[in-house]
Amino acid sequence: MVVGGAANAGRKNYAAIAIRFDGRLFINRYQDDRWTGFQPIVGQTTNMLIPLPLILPAIAAHGG
């Protein structure tokens, strides 16, 4: 899994996105003073998965 970016949406409200080598996206949120752990983003289908070399530069360009 490769972490590609993080976001801050306010005080103690953070999120990090990662991609697994099979192309699935995961999100880790900071809630209640702790990280939730990487969870798969709901609704992904095999038709939506993009080969890893194509998506990594896009994720990295947004804060990774």
PDB file of N, H, CA, C and O in Angstrom:
ATOM      1  N   MET A   1       0.851  -1.162   0.000  1.00  0.00           N
ATOM      2  CA  MET A   1       0.000   0.000   0.000  1.00  0.00           C
ATOM      3  C   MET A   1       0.905   1.235   0.000  1.00  0.00           C
ATOM      4  O   MET A   1       1.918   1.282   0.697  1.00  0.00           O
ATOM      5  N   VAL A   2       0.518   2.222  -0.791  1.00  0.00           N
ATOM      6  H   VAL A   2      -0.306   2.184  -1.357  1.00  0.00           H
ATOM      7  CA  VAL A   2       1.276   3.460  -0.907  1.00  0.00           C
ATOM      8  C   VAL A   2       0.377   4.619  -0.507  1.00  0.00           C
ATOM      9  O   VAL A   2      -0.687   4.814  -1.096  1.00  0.00           O
ATOM     10  N   VAL A   3       0.799   5.388   0.490  1.00  0.00           N
ATOM     11  H   VAL A   3       1.663   5.229   0.968  1.00  0.00           H
ATOM     12  CA  VAL A   3       0.036   6.563   0.901  1.00  0.00           C
ATOM     13  C   VAL A   3       0.331   7.678  -0.086  1.00  0.00           C
ATOM     14  O   VAL A   3       1.492   8.002  -0.335  1.00  0.00           O
ATOM     15  N   GLY A   4      -0.722   8.266  -0.649  1.00  0.00           N
ATOM     16  H   GLY A   4      -1.666   8.003  -0.447  1.00  0.00           H
ATOM     17  CA  GLY A   4      -0.537   9.248  -1.699  1.00  0.00           C
ATOM     18  C   GLY A   4      -0.878  10.662  -1.319  1.00  0.00           C
ATOM     19  O   GLY A   4      -0.489  11.583  -2.037  1.00  0.00           O
ATOM     20  N   GLY A   5      -1.578  10.887  -0.240  1.00  0.00           N
ATOM     21  H   GLY A   5      -1.894  10.139   0.344  1.00  0.00           H
ATOM     22  CA  GLY A   5      -1.932  12.245   0.104  1.00  0.00           C
ATOM     23  C   GLY A   5      -2.661  12.321   1.422  1.00  0.00           C
ATOM     24  O   GLY A   5      -3.111  11.309   1.959  1.00  0.00           O
ATOM     25  N   ALA A   6      -2.775  13.527   1.938  1.00  0.00           N
ATOM     26  H   ALA A   6      -2.410  14.350   1.502  1.00  0.00           H
ATOM     27  CA  ALA A   6      -3.481  13.761   3.193  1.00  0.00           C
ATOM     28  C   ALA A   6      -4.224  15.079   3.094  1.00  0.00           C
ATOM     29  O   ALA A   6      -3.871  15.946   2.295  1.00  0.00           O
ATOM     30  N   ALA A   7      -5.257  15.222   3.915  1.00  0.00           N
ATOM     31  H   ALA A   7      -5.543  14.518   4.564  1.00  0.00           H
ATOM     32  CA  ALA A   7      -6.048  16.452   3.903  1.00  0.00           C
ATOM     33  C   ALA A   7      -6.384  16.856   5.331  1.00  0.00           C
ATOM     34  O   ALA A   7      -6.515  16.008   6.213  1.00  0.00           O
ATOM     35  N   ASN A   8      -6.522  18.151   5.546  1.00  0.00           N
ATOM     36  H   ASN A   8      -6.416  18.840   4.829  1.00  0.00           H
ATOM     37  CA  ASN A   8      -6.930  18.696   6.825  1.00  0.00           C
ATOM     38  C   ASN A   8      -8.213  19.478   6.587  1.00  0.00           C
ATOM     39  O   ASN A   8      -8.229  20.459   5.844  1.00  0.00           O
ATOM     40  N   ALA A   9      -9.296  19.027   7.232  1.00  0.00           N
ATOM     41  H   ALA A   9      -9.283  18.229   7.835  1.00  0.00           H
ATOM     42  CA  ALA A   9     -10.588  19.677   7.045  1.00  0.00           C
ATOM     43  C   ALA A   9     -11.042  20.390   8.302  1.00  0.00           C
ATOM     44  O   ALA A   9     -12.241  20.519   8.547  1.00  0.00           O
ATOM     45  N   GLY A  10     -10.096  20.854   9.098  1.00  0.00           N
ATOM     46  H   GLY A  10      -9.121  20.749   8.899  1.00  0.00           H
ATOM     47  CA  GLY A  10     -10.446  21.555  10.321  1.00  0.00           C
ATOM     48  C   GLY A  10      -9.669  20.995  11.497  1.00  0.00           C
ATOM     49  O   GLY A  10      -8.861  20.078  11.348  1.00  0.00           O
ATOM     50  N   ARG A  11      -9.924  21.560  12.663  1.00  0.00           N
ATOM     51  H   ARG A  11     -10.581  22.305  12.784  1.00  0.00           H
ATOM     52  CA  ARG A  11      -9.203  21.142  13.870  1.00  0.00           C
ATOM     53  C   ARG A  11      -9.454  19.669  14.183  1.00  0.00           C
ATOM     54  O   ARG A  11     -10.599  19.242  14.331  1.00  0.00           O
ATOM     55  N   LYS A  12      -8.392  18.915  14.279  1.00  0.00           N
ATOM     56  H   LYS A  12      -7.462  19.263  14.159  1.00  0.00           H
ATOM     57  CA  LYS A  12      -8.436  17.475  14.581  1.00  0.00           C
ATOM     58  C   LYS A  12      -9.297  16.702  13.590  1.00  0.00           C
ATOM     59  O   LYS A  12      -9.944  15.725  13.967  1.00  0.00           O
ATOM     60  N   ASN A  13      -9.314  17.119  12.351  1.00  0.00           N
ATOM     61  H   ASN A  13      -8.789  17.913  12.045  1.00  0.00           H
ATOM     62  CA  ASN A  13     -10.092  16.439  11.316  1.00  0.00           C
ATOM     63  C   ASN A  13      -9.181  16.211  10.119  1.00  0.00           C
ATOM     64  O   ASN A  13      -9.042  17.081   9.260  1.00  0.00           O
ATOM     65  N   TYR A  14      -8.572  15.052  10.069  1.00  0.00           N
ATOM     66  H   TYR A  14      -8.685  14.345  10.767  1.00  0.00           H
ATOM     67  CA  TYR A  14      -7.601  14.716   9.032  1.00  0.00           C
ATOM     68  C   TYR A  14      -8.035  13.460   8.296  1.00  0.00           C
ATOM     69  O   TYR A  14      -8.814  12.659   8.812  1.00  0.00           O
ATOM     70  N   ALA A  15      -7.521  13.298   7.088  1.00  0.00           N
ATOM     71  H   ALA A  15      -6.888  13.949   6.669  1.00  0.00           H
ATOM     72  CA  ALA A  15      -7.744  12.083   6.312  1.00  0.00           C
ATOM     73  C   ALA A  15      -6.510  11.820   5.458  1.00  0.00           C
ATOM     74  O   ALA A  15      -5.857  12.749   4.984  1.00  0.00           O
ATOM     75  N   ALA A  16      -6.204  10.548   5.270  1.00  0.00           N
ATOM     76  H   ALA A  16      -6.734   9.793   5.654  1.00  0.00           H
ATOM     77  CA  ALA A  16      -5.099  10.145   4.398  1.00  0.00           C
ATOM     78  C   ALA A  16      -5.640   9.113   3.422  1.00  0.00           C
ATOM     79  O   ALA A  16      -6.454   8.265   3.789  1.00  0.00           O
ATOM     80  N   ILE A  17      -5.187   9.188   2.186  1.00  0.00           N
ATOM     81  H   ILE A  17      -4.526   9.877   1.888  1.00  0.00           H
ATOM     82  CA  ILE A  17      -5.625   8.247   1.164  1.00  0.00           C
ATOM     83  C   ILE A  17      -4.436   7.391   0.740  1.00  0.00           C
ATOM     84  O   ILE A  17      -3.297   7.856   0.702  1.00  0.00           O
ATOM     85  N   ALA A  18      -4.723   6.136   0.425  1.00  0.00           N
ATOM     86  H   ALA A  18      -5.649   5.758   0.456  1.00  0.00           H
ATOM     87  CA  ALA A  18      -3.673   5.219  -0.014  1.00  0.00           C
ATOM     88  C   ALA A  18      -4.225   4.349  -1.134  1.00  0.00           C
ATOM     89  O   ALA A  18      -5.438   4.198  -1.285  1.00  0.00           O
ATOM     90  N   ILE A  19      -3.326   3.790  -1.905  1.00  0.00           N
ATOM     91  H   ILE A  19      -2.342   3.912  -1.782  1.00  0.00           H
ATOM     92  CA  ILE A  19      -3.710   2.871  -2.964  1.00  0.00           C
ATOM     93  C   ILE A  19      -2.957   1.566  -2.770  1.00  0.00           C
ATOM     94  O   ILE A  19      -1.757   1.552  -2.496  1.00  0.00           O
ATOM     95  N   ARG A  20      -3.684   0.478  -2.917  1.00  0.00           N
ATOM     96  H   ARG A  20      -4.659   0.489  -3.140  1.00  0.00           H
ATOM     97  CA  ARG A  20      -3.077  -0.842  -2.836  1.00  0.00           C
ATOM     98  C   ARG A  20      -2.571  -1.214  -4.215  1.00  0.00           C
ATOM     99  O   ARG A  20      -3.028  -0.647  -5.208  1.00  0.00           O
ATOM    100  N   PHE A  21      -1.657  -2.136  -4.302  1.00  0.00           N
ATOM    101  H   PHE A  21      -1.286  -2.596  -3.495  1.00  0.00           H
ATOM    102  CA  PHE A  21      -1.036  -2.459  -5.575  1.00  0.00           C
ATOM    103  C   PHE A  21      -1.991  -3.079  -6.598  1.00  0.00           C
ATOM    104  O   PHE A  21      -1.633  -3.207  -7.769  1.00  0.00           O
ATOM    105  N   ASP A  22      -3.205  -3.467  -6.174  1.00  0.00           N
ATOM    106  H   ASP A  22      -3.496  -3.363  -5.223  1.00  0.00           H
ATOM    107  CA  ASP A  22      -4.198  -3.953  -7.130  1.00  0.00           C
ATOM    108  C   ASP A  22      -5.089  -2.827  -7.642  1.00  0.00           C
ATOM    109  O   ASP A  22      -6.009  -3.081  -8.420  1.00  0.00           O
ATOM    110  N   GLY A  23      -4.834  -1.580  -7.220  1.00  0.00           N
ATOM    111  H   GLY A  23      -4.087  -1.374  -6.588  1.00  0.00           H
ATOM    112  CA  GLY A  23      -5.572  -0.425  -7.710  1.00  0.00           C
ATOM    113  C   GLY A  23      -6.707   0.038  -6.823  1.00  0.00           C
ATOM    114  O   GLY A  23      -7.362   1.028  -7.149  1.00  0.00           O
ATOM    115  N   ARG A  24      -6.967  -0.637  -5.711  1.00  0.00           N
ATOM    116  H   ARG A  24      -6.435  -1.441  -5.446  1.00  0.00           H
ATOM    117  CA  ARG A  24      -8.053  -0.230  -4.806  1.00  0.00           C
ATOM    118  C   ARG A  24      -7.600   0.920  -3.904  1.00  0.00           C
ATOM    119  O   ARG A  24      -6.457   0.958  -3.448  1.00  0.00           O
ATOM    120  N   LEU A  25      -8.520   1.854  -3.660  1.00  0.00           N
ATOM    121  H   LEU A  25      -9.448   1.823  -4.031  1.00  0.00           H
ATOM    122  CA  LEU A  25      -8.246   3.015  -2.820  1.00  0.00           C
ATOM    123  C   LEU A  25      -8.737   2.782  -1.394  1.00  0.00           C
ATOM    124  O   LEU A  25      -9.757   2.130  -1.170  1.00  0.00           O
ATOM    125  N   PHE A  26      -7.984   3.331  -0.430  1.00  0.00           N
ATOM    126  H   PHE A  26      -7.155   3.860  -0.612  1.00  0.00           H
ATOM    127  CA  PHE A  26      -8.312   3.224   0.982  1.00  0.00           C
ATOM    128  C   PHE A  26      -8.210   4.598   1.619  1.00  0.00           C
ATOM    129  O   PHE A  26      -7.455   5.452   1.153  1.00  0.00           O
ATOM    130  N   ILE A  27      -8.978   4.812   2.697  1.00  0.00           N
ATOM    131  H   ILE A  27      -9.591   4.118   3.076  1.00  0.00           H
ATOM    132  CA  ILE A  27      -8.942   6.082   3.420  1.00  0.00           C
ATOM    133  C   ILE A  27      -8.757   5.805   4.907  1.00  0.00           C
ATOM    134  O   ILE A  27      -9.306   4.845   5.448  1.00  0.00           O
ATOM    135  N   ASN A  28      -7.978   6.657   5.553  1.00  0.00           N
ATOM    136  H   ASN A  28      -7.532   7.437   5.113  1.00  0.00           H
ATOM    137  CA  ASN A  28      -7.732   6.579   6.986  1.00  0.00           C
ATOM    138  C   ASN A  28      -8.109   7.939   7.569  1.00  0.00           C
ATOM    139  O   ASN A  28      -7.564   8.961   7.153  1.00  0.00           O
ATOM    140  N   ARG A  29      -9.030   7.959   8.521  1.00  0.00           N
ATOM    141  H   ARG A  29      -9.473   7.128   8.858  1.00  0.00           H
ATOM    142  CA  ARG A  29      -9.515   9.219   9.088  1.00  0.00           C
ATOM    143  C   ARG A  29      -9.066   9.360  10.539  1.00  0.00           C
ATOM    144  O   ARG A  29      -8.934   8.376  11.267  1.00  0.00           O
ATOM    145  N   TYR A  30      -8.837  10.599  10.934  1.00  0.00           N
ATOM    146  H   TYR A  30      -8.944  11.398  10.342  1.00  0.00           H
ATOM    147  CA  TYR A  30      -8.505  10.914  12.322  1.00  0.00           C
ATOM    148  C   TYR A  30      -9.769  11.404  12.993  1.00  0.00           C
ATOM    149  O   TYR A  30     -10.246  12.502  12.709  1.00  0.00           O
ATOM    150  N   GLN A  31     -10.311  10.588  13.884  1.00  0.00           N
ATOM    151  H   GLN A  31      -9.923   9.696  14.115  1.00  0.00           H
ATOM    152  CA  GLN A  31     -11.555  10.922  14.575  1.00  0.00           C
ATOM    153  C   GLN A  31     -11.411  10.574  16.052  1.00  0.00           C
ATOM    154  O   GLN A  31     -10.755   9.591  16.397  1.00  0.00           O
ATOM    155  N   ASP A  32     -12.006  11.354  16.903  1.00  0.00           N
ATOM    156  H   ASP A  32     -12.539  12.152  16.623  1.00  0.00           H
ATOM    157  CA  ASP A  32     -11.985  11.103  18.354  1.00  0.00           C
ATOM    158  C   ASP A  32     -10.563  10.893  18.867  1.00  0.00           C
ATOM    159  O   ASP A  32     -10.303   9.989  19.660  1.00  0.00           O
ATOM    160  N   ASP A  33      -9.645  11.745  18.401  1.00  0.00           N
ATOM    161  H   ASP A  33      -9.856  12.480  17.757  1.00  0.00           H
ATOM    162  CA  ASP A  33      -8.250  11.735  18.830  1.00  0.00           C
ATOM    163  C   ASP A  33      -7.497  10.445  18.511  1.00  0.00           C
ATOM    164  O   ASP A  33      -6.541  10.098  19.205  1.00  0.00           O
ATOM    165  N   ARG A  34      -7.921   9.732  17.462  1.00  0.00           N
ATOM    166  H   ARG A  34      -8.697  10.015  16.898  1.00  0.00           H
ATOM    167  CA  ARG A  34      -7.166   8.558  17.017  1.00  0.00           C
ATOM    168  C   ARG A  34      -7.471   8.265  15.555  1.00  0.00           C
ATOM    169  O   ARG A  34      -8.519   8.653  15.040  1.00  0.00           O
ATOM    170  N   TRP A  35      -6.553   7.583  14.896  1.00  0.00           N
ATOM    171  H   TRP A  35      -5.701   7.268  15.314  1.00  0.00           H
ATOM    172  CA  TRP A  35      -6.725   7.179  13.497  1.00  0.00           C
ATOM    173  C   TRP A  35      -7.595   5.934  13.431  1.00  0.00           C
ATOM    174  O   TRP A  35      -7.487   5.045  14.276  1.00  0.00           O
ATOM    175  N   THR A  36      -8.460   5.872  12.422  1.00  0.00           N
ATOM    176  H   THR A  36      -8.548   6.594  11.735  1.00  0.00           H
ATOM    177  CA  THR A  36      -9.384   4.745  12.284  1.00  0.00           C
ATOM    178  C   THR A  36      -8.739   3.529  11.641  1.00  0.00           C
ATOM    179  O   THR A  36      -9.264   2.422  11.762  1.00  0.00           O
ATOM    180  N   GLY A  37      -7.618   3.706  10.965  1.00  0.00           N
ATOM    181  H   GLY A  37      -7.191   4.606  10.867  1.00  0.00           H
ATOM    182  CA  GLY A  37      -7.001   2.622  10.198  1.00  0.00           C
ATOM    183  C   GLY A  37      -7.508   2.689   8.768  1.00  0.00           C
ATOM    184  O   GLY A  37      -8.602   3.197   8.518  1.00  0.00           O
ATOM    185  N   PHE A  38      -6.738   2.190   7.845  1.00  0.00           N
ATOM    186  H   PHE A  38      -5.850   1.777   8.047  1.00  0.00           H
ATOM    187  CA  PHE A  38      -7.134   2.274   6.435  1.00  0.00           C
ATOM    188  C   PHE A  38      -8.320   1.365   6.155  1.00  0.00           C
ATOM    189  O   PHE A  38      -8.281   0.163   6.414  1.00  0.00           O
ATOM    190  N   GLN A  39      -9.381   1.972   5.615  1.00  0.00           N
ATOM    191  H   GLN A  39      -9.413   2.949   5.404  1.00  0.00           H
ATOM    192  CA  GLN A  39     -10.619   1.283   5.260  1.00  0.00           C
ATOM    193  C   GLN A  39     -10.824   1.428   3.755  1.00  0.00           C
ATOM    194  O   GLN A  39     -10.539   2.490   3.201  1.00  0.00           O
ATOM    195  N   PRO A  40     -11.318   0.377   3.073  1.00  0.00           N
ATOM    196  CA  PRO A  40     -11.570   0.529   1.636  1.00  0.00           C
ATOM    197  C   PRO A  40     -12.653   1.567   1.379  1.00  0.00           C
ATOM    198  O   PRO A  40     -13.618   1.672   2.137  1.00  0.00           O
ATOM    199  N   ILE A  41     -12.488   2.323   0.319  1.00  0.00           N
ATOM    200  H   ILE A  41     -11.704   2.238  -0.296  1.00  0.00           H
ATOM    201  CA  ILE A  41     -13.506   3.286  -0.079  1.00  0.00           C
ATOM    202  C   ILE A  41     -14.670   2.513  -0.676  1.00  0.00           C
ATOM    203  O   ILE A  41     -14.487   1.714  -1.594  1.00  0.00           O
ATOM    204  N   VAL A  42     -15.854   2.748  -0.159  1.00  0.00           N
ATOM    205  H   VAL A  42     -16.003   3.397   0.587  1.00  0.00           H
ATOM    206  CA  VAL A  42     -17.052   1.998  -0.533  1.00  0.00           C
ATOM    207  C   VAL A  42     -17.442   2.286  -1.977  1.00  0.00           C
ATOM    208  O   VAL A  42     -17.333   3.420  -2.442  1.00  0.00           O
ATOM    209  N   GLY A  43     -17.893   1.260  -2.680  1.00  0.00           N
ATOM    210  H   GLY A  43     -17.982   0.338  -2.302  1.00  0.00           H
ATOM    211  CA  GLY A  43     -18.435   1.427  -4.017  1.00  0.00           C
ATOM    212  C   GLY A  43     -17.464   1.156  -5.150  1.00  0.00           C
ATOM    213  O   GLY A  43     -17.831   1.314  -6.315  1.00  0.00           O
ATOM    214  N   GLN A  44     -16.239   0.755  -4.848  1.00  0.00           N
ATOM    215  H   GLN A  44     -15.941   0.627  -3.902  1.00  0.00           H
ATOM    216  CA  GLN A  44     -15.277   0.471  -5.912  1.00  0.00           C
ATOM    217  C   GLN A  44     -15.635  -0.840  -6.601  1.00  0.00           C
ATOM    218  O   GLN A  44     -15.960  -1.829  -5.944  1.00  0.00           O
ATOM    219  N   THR A  45     -15.574  -0.840  -7.917  1.00  0.00           N
ATOM    220  H   THR A  45     -15.310  -0.037  -8.451  1.00  0.00           H
ATOM    221  CA  THR A  45     -15.784  -2.056  -8.687  1.00  0.00           C
ATOM    222  C   THR A  45     -14.542  -2.322  -9.521  1.00  0.00           C
ATOM    223  O   THR A  45     -13.702  -1.436  -9.680  1.00  0.00           O
ATOM    224  N   THR A  46     -14.416  -3.526 -10.054  1.00  0.00           N
ATOM    225  H   THR A  46     -15.099  -4.246  -9.925  1.00  0.00           H
ATOM    226  CA  THR A  46     -13.238  -3.854 -10.851  1.00  0.00           C
ATOM    227  C   THR A  46     -13.159  -2.994 -12.106  1.00  0.00           C
ATOM    228  O   THR A  46     -12.063  -2.780 -12.622  1.00  0.00           O
ATOM    229  N   ASN A  47     -14.285  -2.494 -12.615  1.00  0.00           N
ATOM    230  H   ASN A  47     -15.176  -2.668 -12.195  1.00  0.00           H
ATOM    231  CA  ASN A  47     -14.272  -1.615 -13.783  1.00  0.00           C
ATOM    232  C   ASN A  47     -13.674  -0.248 -13.467  1.00  0.00           C
ATOM    233  O   ASN A  47     -13.215   0.449 -14.371  1.00  0.00           O
ATOM    234  N   MET A  48     -13.676   0.141 -12.191  1.00  0.00           N
ATOM    235  H   MET A  48     -14.049  -0.426 -11.457  1.00  0.00           H
ATOM    236  CA  MET A  48     -13.172   1.454 -11.792  1.00  0.00           C
ATOM    237  C   MET A  48     -11.677   1.456 -11.512  1.00  0.00           C
ATOM    238  O   MET A  48     -11.060   2.520 -11.474  1.00  0.00           O
ATOM    239  N   LEU A  49     -11.087   0.288 -11.318  1.00  0.00           N
ATOM    240  H   LEU A  49     -11.588  -0.577 -11.349  1.00  0.00           H
ATOM    241  CA  LEU A  49      -9.679   0.218 -10.931  1.00  0.00           C
ATOM    242  C   LEU A  49      -8.783   0.614 -12.091  1.00  0.00           C
ATOM    243  O   LEU A  49      -8.994   0.194 -13.229  1.00  0.00           O
ATOM    244  N   ILE A  50      -7.786   1.424 -11.788  1.00  0.00           N
ATOM    245  H   ILE A  50      -7.616   1.765 -10.863  1.00  0.00           H
ATOM    246  CA  ILE A  50      -6.835   1.900 -12.787  1.00  0.00           C
ATOM    247  C   ILE A  50      -5.488   1.264 -12.479  1.00  0.00           C
ATOM    248  O   ILE A  50      -5.108   1.172 -11.312  1.00  0.00           O
ATOM    249  N   PRO A  51      -4.764   0.828 -13.491  1.00  0.00           N
ATOM    250  CA  PRO A  51      -3.444   0.253 -13.222  1.00  0.00           C
ATOM    251  C   PRO A  51      -2.583   1.212 -12.401  1.00  0.00           C
ATOM    252  O   PRO A  51      -2.586   2.418 -12.648  1.00  0.00           O
ATOM    253  N   LEU A  52      -1.859   0.683 -11.440  1.00  0.00           N
ATOM    254  H   LEU A  52      -1.857  -0.297 -11.240  1.00  0.00           H
ATOM    255  CA  LEU A  52      -1.107   1.467 -10.483  1.00  0.00           C
ATOM    256  C   LEU A  52      -0.202   2.535 -11.079  1.00  0.00           C
ATOM    257  O   LEU A  52      -0.221   3.658 -10.575  1.00  0.00           O
ATOM    258  N   PRO A  53       0.588   2.273 -12.112  1.00  0.00           N
ATOM    259  CA  PRO A  53       1.486   3.327 -12.594  1.00  0.00           C
ATOM    260  C   PRO A  53       0.763   4.586 -13.085  1.00  0.00           C
ATOM    261  O   PRO A  53       1.347   5.669 -13.051  1.00  0.00           O
ATOM    262  N   LEU A  54      -0.471   4.477 -13.534  1.00  0.00           N
ATOM    263  H   LEU A  54      -0.946   3.597 -13.562  1.00  0.00           H
ATOM    264  CA  LEU A  54      -1.195   5.641 -14.033  1.00  0.00           C
ATOM    265  C   LEU A  54      -1.775   6.507 -12.925  1.00  0.00           C
ATOM    266  O   LEU A  54      -1.855   7.725 -13.080  1.00  0.00           O
ATOM    267  N   ILE A  55      -2.177   5.912 -11.821  1.00  0.00           N
ATOM    268  H   ILE A  55      -2.112   4.922 -11.695  1.00  0.00           H
ATOM    269  CA  ILE A  55      -2.862   6.672 -10.778  1.00  0.00           C
ATOM    270  C   ILE A  55      -1.913   7.270  -9.747  1.00  0.00           C
ATOM    271  O   ILE A  55      -2.236   8.304  -9.161  1.00  0.00           O
ATOM    272  N   LEU A  56      -0.780   6.676  -9.507  1.00  0.00           N
ATOM    273  H   LEU A  56      -0.517   5.836  -9.983  1.00  0.00           H
ATOM    274  CA  LEU A  56       0.120   7.194  -8.485  1.00  0.00           C
ATOM    275  C   LEU A  56       0.564   8.639  -8.725  1.00  0.00           C
ATOM    276  O   LEU A  56       0.570   9.424  -7.776  1.00  0.00           O
ATOM    277  N   PRO A  57       0.933   9.022  -9.942  1.00  0.00           N
ATOM    278  CA  PRO A  57       1.331  10.422 -10.123  1.00  0.00           C
ATOM    279  C   PRO A  57       0.188  11.398  -9.800  1.00  0.00           C
ATOM    280  O   PRO A  57       0.440  12.483  -9.277  1.00  0.00           O
ATOM    281  N   ALA A  58      -1.049  11.031 -10.102  1.00  0.00           N
ATOM    282  H   ALA A  58      -1.254  10.150 -10.528  1.00  0.00           H
ATOM    283  CA  ALA A  58      -2.186  11.908  -9.833  1.00  0.00           C
ATOM    284  C   ALA A  58      -2.392  12.082  -8.335  1.00  0.00           C
ATOM    285  O   ALA A  58      -2.641  13.194  -7.869  1.00  0.00           O
ATOM    286  N   ILE A  59      -2.290  11.001  -7.582  1.00  0.00           N
ATOM    287  H   ILE A  59      -2.087  10.098  -7.960  1.00  0.00           H
ATOM    288  CA  ILE A  59      -2.449  11.088  -6.124  1.00  0.00           C
ATOM    289  C   ILE A  59      -1.289  11.886  -5.534  1.00  0.00           C
ATOM    290  O   ILE A  59      -1.498  12.749  -4.681  1.00  0.00           O
ATOM    291  N   ALA A  60      -0.085  11.606  -5.980  1.00  0.00           N
ATOM    292  H   ALA A  60       0.085  10.905  -6.673  1.00  0.00           H
ATOM    293  CA  ALA A  60       1.091  12.299  -5.454  1.00  0.00           C
ATOM    294  C   ALA A  60       1.046  13.798  -5.749  1.00  0.00           C
ATOM    295  O   ALA A  60       1.572  14.595  -4.972  1.00  0.00           O
ATOM    296  N   ALA A  61       0.431  14.183  -6.851  1.00  0.00           N
ATOM    297  H   ALA A  61       0.004  13.536  -7.482  1.00  0.00           H
ATOM    298  CA  ALA A  61       0.366  15.591  -7.238  1.00  0.00           C
ATOM    299  C   ALA A  61      -0.556  16.395  -6.312  1.00  0.00           C
ATOM    300  O   ALA A  61      -0.522  17.626  -6.318  1.00  0.00           O
ATOM    301  N   HIS A  62      -1.374  15.702  -5.521  1.00  0.00           N
ATOM    302  H   HIS A  62      -1.401  14.703  -5.516  1.00  0.00           H
ATOM    303  CA  HIS A  62      -2.316  16.401  -4.641  1.00  0.00           C
ATOM    304  C   HIS A  62      -1.927  16.231  -3.182  1.00  0.00           C
ATOM    305  O   HIS A  62      -2.783  16.002  -2.328  1.00  0.00           O
ATOM    306  N   GLY A  63      -0.636  16.343  -2.898  1.00  0.00           N
ATOM    307  H   GLY A  63       0.060  16.529  -3.592  1.00  0.00           H
ATOM    308  CA  GLY A  63      -0.197  16.378  -1.508  1.00  0.00           C
ATOM    309  C   GLY A  63       0.557  15.156  -1.051  1.00  0.00           C
ATOM    310  O   GLY A  63       0.869  15.053   0.135  1.00  0.00           O
ATOM    311  N   GLY A  64       0.868  14.219  -1.934  1.00  0.00           N
ATOM    312  H   GLY A  64       0.615  14.302  -2.898  1.00  0.00           H
ATOM    313  CA  GLY A  64       1.540  12.995  -1.503  1.00  0.00           C
ATOM    314  C   GLY A  64       3.011  13.134  -1.386  1.00  0.00           C
ATOM    315  O   GLY A  64       3.696  12.175  -1.031  1.00  0.00           O
TER     316      GLY A  64
END
